[in-house]
Amino acid sequence: MTPYEGSGHRPWDDEAPIPAPLRLHSTDVRPQWVDYNGHMSESCYLLVVGDDSDAFFRFIGIDEQYRAAGGSLYTVETHLHHRGEAALGDPLELGLRVLDHDHKRVHLFHEMHHGDTGALLATAEQMLIHVDTTRGGSAPLPEYLQQRLTTIATAHRSLPAPASVGVPMGIRR
């Protein structure tokens, strides 16, 4: 269960301006997230990014009711870049932007910052696909979700392109 199950999320408002980036999730580093080196374990960075995605899903209208009706977004690929360390109790602030979308896919970018210092701790690039869970396959997003994604992506185009987006992993020689 994520922090956003049930309630407490920011709902979509057709009249509200779209922040660039969206700031929908923050948390503190929990004791169970700290590893033997005294800082947040690598898998927990992904956990926090996943919670940020969940907040975004609910923001655009993909909530429990939507999922119960047979629609959801599934993660197809994630590229996580560790940029700094977080320790027990450190505040984490996340920013999310929509880089692109089409009738089935959503391309997101997350930034995780230290809530006090502003230091960049991690980035994550994600590709998501909309699915019909009753049928068991990909499916077009409803028109109203496509419109919301277009509104967000348009607002986020004002941000500079993240340097790590689309960069392959490898040993540079």
C-alpha positions in Angstrom: 0.0 0.0 0.0 1.3 3.4 -0.9 0.8 6.6 1.1 -1.8 7.6 -1.5 -4.2 4.6 -1.1 -7.7 5.9 -0.4 -7.3 9.6 0.2 -5.0 12.5 0.8 -4.1 13.1 -2.8 -4.4 16.3 -4.8 -7.3 15.9 -7.3 -7.3 17.2 -10.9 -8.8 20.7 -11.3 -9.4 21.8 -14.9 -9.0 25.5 -13.8 -5.8 25.2 -11.8 -2.5 26.1 -13.3 0.0 23.2 -13.8 3.2 23.6 -11.9 6.4 22.7 -13.7 7.5 20.3 -12.3 4.6 18.8 -10.4 5.3 18.5 -6.7 2.9 15.8 -5.5 5.0 13.7 -3.0 7.4 14.2 -0.1 8.5 11.9 2.6 11.3 11.3 5.2 13.8 8.5 5.0 12.4 5.7 7.2 14.4 3.4 9.4 13.6 0.3 7.3 15.0 2.1 4.2 18.5 2.5 5.7 21.2 -0.1 4.8 24.4 -1.3 6.3 26.3 1.7 4.9 24.1 4.1 6.9 22.2 5.6 4.0 19.1 4.8 2.0 19.2 1.5 0.2 19.1 1.6 -3.6 15.8 -0.3 -3.8 14.2 2.3 -1.6 15.0 5.1 -4.1 12.8 3.2 -6.5 10.1 2.7 -3.8 9.9 6.5 -3.3 9.8 7.2 -7.1 7.0 4.6 -7.3 5.1 6.5 -4.6 5.6 9.7 -6.6 4.1 7.9 -9.7 1.2 6.8 -7.6 0.5 10.4 -6.5 0.7 11.4 -10.2 -1.7 8.7 -11.2 -4.3 9.8 -8.7 -3.7 13.5 -9.7 -4.7 12.8 -13.3 -7.6 10.5 -12.3 -6.2 6.9 -12.1 -7.4 6.0 -8.6 -9.0 3.0 -6.9 -12.3 3.5 -8.7 -10.5 3.7 -12.1 -8.5 0.6 -11.4 -11.6 -1.3 -10.2 -13.2 -0.5 -13.5 -10.3 -2.2 -15.3 -7.8 0.5 -16.2 -4.3 1.1 -15.0 -0.8 2.2 -15.9 2.0 -0.3 -15.8 5.7 0.5 -15.7 7.5 -0.9 -18.7 11.0 0.5 -18.0 12.7 2.6 -15.4 16.2 4.2 -15.5 17.3 5.2 -12.0 20.3 7.5 -11.5 21.8 7.8 -8.0 23.3 11.3 -7.5 23.6 11.6 -3.8 23.0 9.9 -0.5 20.1 10.2 1.9 20.3 9.2 5.6 17.8 8.3 8.2 15.2 11.0 8.7 16.3 13.1 5.8 13.4 14.9 4.1 12.8 14.0 0.4 11.0 16.2 -2.0 10.0 14.9 -5.4 9.3 16.7 -8.7 7.7 15.0 -11.6 7.4 16.0 -15.2 5.6 14.6 -18.2 8.1 14.4 -21.0 5.8 12.9 -23.6 2.7 10.7 -24.2 0.7 9.1 -26.9 -2.6 7.2 -27.0 -1.2 4.3 -24.8 2.2 5.4 -23.3 3.4 8.0 -20.8 7.0 9.1 -20.5 7.8 10.6 -17.0 10.9 12.0 -15.4 11.3 12.3 -11.6 13.8 14.3 -9.5 14.4 13.5 -5.9 15.9 16.4 -3.8 17.0 16.7 -0.2 14.2 18.7 1.4 16.5 20.9 3.4 19.6 21.4 1.2 18.0 21.1 -2.2 20.8 18.6 -3.3 19.8 16.3 -6.1 19.7 12.8 -4.8 18.3 10.8 -7.7 16.5 11.0 -11.0 14.3 8.4 -12.6 13.0 8.1 -16.1 10.0 5.9 -16.6 7.9 4.6 -19.6 4.4 3.5 -18.6 1.7 1.8 -20.7 -2.0 2.0 -20.2 -3.6 -1.4 -19.8 -7.1 -2.9 -19.7 -6.7 -5.3 -16.8 -10.0 -7.1 -17.6 -8.7 -8.0 -21.0 -5.0 -8.3 -20.0 -3.4 -6.1 -22.6 -2.5 -2.6 -23.6 -5.3 -0.2 -24.3 -5.8 3.4 -25.4 -6.1 6.0 -22.6 -9.5 7.6 -22.4 -9.8 10.9 -24.1 -10.1 12.9 -20.9 -6.8 11.4 -19.6 -5.1 12.2 -22.9 -6.2 15.8 -22.6 -4.9 16.0 -19.0 -1.6 14.6 -20.1 -1.4 17.1 -23.0 -2.1 19.9 -20.6 0.7 18.8 -18.2 3.2 18.0 -21.0 2.6 21.5 -22.5 3.3 23.2 -19.2 6.4 21.0 -18.7 7.9 21.9 -22.1 9.1 25.1 -20.5 11.6 23.1 -18.5 15.1 22.3 -19.9 15.4 18.7 -21.1 17.0 16.5 -18.4 20.6 15.5 -19.3 20.1 11.9 -18.3 17.0 11.2 -20.4 17.5 8.5 -23.0 21.2 8.0 -22.1 22.3 4.4 -22.4 24.3 2.7 -19.7 27.8 1.5 -20.5 31.5 2.0 -19.7 32.7 5.0 -21.7 36.2 4.6 -23.1 
